[in-house]
Amino acid sequence: MSWIRLQPQKPGPRRIGGIELQTVSAPRPDSDSLWKVALGGLKGMLGGMKLTLGYVTHPSKVVTQQYPENRETLKLPERARGRLYFVKEENGFHRCTACRICERACPNESIIIHAHKGEVTKKPEIDHYVWRLDTCTFCYACVQTCPFDAIRFDGRFESAVYDRRLLVYNLNDYAGPHDTLARKIEDEEQRASCRTPVRPYEGPVPASGEKLHGIEPLGPPRGEDE
Amino acid sequence: MTPKTLTLQDLLRTDFAPGGGTQEYFVNMGPQHPATHGVLRLLLKLDGETLRQVIPVLGYIHRGIEKICEHQTYRQIVHLSDRLDYLSALANNWCVTRVVERAAGIETNERIETIRTLMAELERLQSHTLWWGVFGMDLGAFTPFLHGFRDREELTQIFEDTIGARLTMNYIQPGGLLHDLHKDFAPRVRAWLKDFGTKVDEYDRMLSGNLIAQKRLVDIGALSGDEALGLGATGPVLRASGVPWDLRRVRPYGVYDQLDFVVPVGEKGDCWDRYWVRIEEMRQSLALCETLIENIPEGKTMLVKPAAKIRLPEGTFYEELETPRGIFGVHLHSRGKDMPWRFHFRSPNLHNLWCITKIAPGARVADIVAMLAGLDLIVPDMDR
């Protein structure tokens, strides 16, 4: 019969592979009288119960978060990797130059860039910045490598949907030049007309328009166009 | 001393009841069993309730990560390594980073190495708190599970502040770190460490000092030091068998050579020794973190351009380090490109798993759950 007292045993050096290490040994059961064992067992059990009851009587130590009731106050840290988004300047222009560094940095082609050469600017302009949340591993390589700080992650995390195609996003809300390029266009009228609006679920990657049984075909999210 | 391999056909041909007597039968434990922590399938050969043989069957979560790595740049491989043993993601990152840095000749500064060591130690605490909670649950005590997760959650939030991810954090990268430390990091870690010092004592009061728990662990699944070495077991499993092989002391990396700590070892290598070694490791890690958090030097945290291509010279490189579960190694063969030609992980859990074939025969079905919990297995690390 035995009961273990929880003190480290035999502190001292041991040799292994020609190196001397300081070690301690695990306590082992001693042989004790039945009474001591019974008392020890009872003590162990009561100690555990006392601890549990202590938490019952001190509800201030409870750490449970009441999600989803606390959605209004729940804030994820600023570095949280939730949803990718395009950084917008005050004038509504984005910063993406379609340089494709993020596309190359992405480990599994979750970022697909479609660009064209601008008629006025003669520089690459983005058509669709396709981000596939369904294959994204949130490794942060795109944001880390972007030289223009054009994309960032924010703390939106409730991304669950019933259709996989709804996880393929267009991040840019217009096809056209980025901010610094747009500033160089001197003609006010031309600058205003160089942007073509793009919807979040537009682009070549999602099988948009295809009809699945029981699922409405992808289009503009309801409520936005009304 | 390699374990004898048996095919399923061999088993089916065996005589279950030689010369009459009781009949032996097979029971599948897993791949969907709560005590196997994932999709590990154990084929149990039973005689009544006594185990005669255990055959682990793998392959249910094989993702071909090593093959994928051959088509990834060295910077991209890092984020795959934390999909192996997700509870020691940072240690895995560090191992890949170390082999790439050594091969490419990238020098790091003291600040980077200190933060890496601190993060690895915090992750050891995070991993061991989860293990302790799950260990209690496997033995049939549900309360430790909640307590373990409560303490882990605070640490997870600290990581989330700095890194941005909660589980698969790729933070340690070739050339430095993804982010600098968050401004709240040091105060929050200090507060957590202070709080956790009392929590380890609570763990002792709740589970370690309980006679029922002790009776279920002592002399169950004893593994001698020679057997553990022969099976390739590492980490707490090996140390519980009395072999004080801890890479942090034997071949120091990071700033471990400047730190002082004691290696806890067991005597018999039974479940109790494995349990106690991990509990004592928590105390040692706690002291290490308290030292490290006060001694973070100033400096840059990223020394190479994030978008720059890393090319390794031709050759074969190997690095290993001590994760919470044992020795994690990365073996890569480079042919001078920016991607490896062959990439191999030496994962601790695959080797620790085979200890079950040695320690289980003769035990009861209920004991195999305690043994699995004591080995602290992570299935995605075995299958990769």
Interface residues (C-beta under 8 A of the other chain):
Chain A: S2 W3 I4 L6 P8 P11 R14 I16 G17 I19 L21 Q22 T23 V24 S25 A26 P27 R28 P29 V37 G40 G41 K43 G44 M45 G47 G48 L51 T52 V63 L76 P77 R79 A80 R81 I101 A105 P107 T137 F138 C139 Y140 A141 Q144 T145 P147 F153
Chain B: Q72 R75 Q76 H79 L80 T143 R150 E153 E154 Q157 E160 D161 T162 I163 G164 A165 T168 N170 L178 H179 H182 E202 D204 R205 M206 L207 S208 G209 N210 L211 I212 Q214 V218 A240 V243 P244 W245 D246 R249 V250 F261 V262 V263 P264 V265 G266 E267 K268 W272 D273 W276 V277 E280 P306 A307
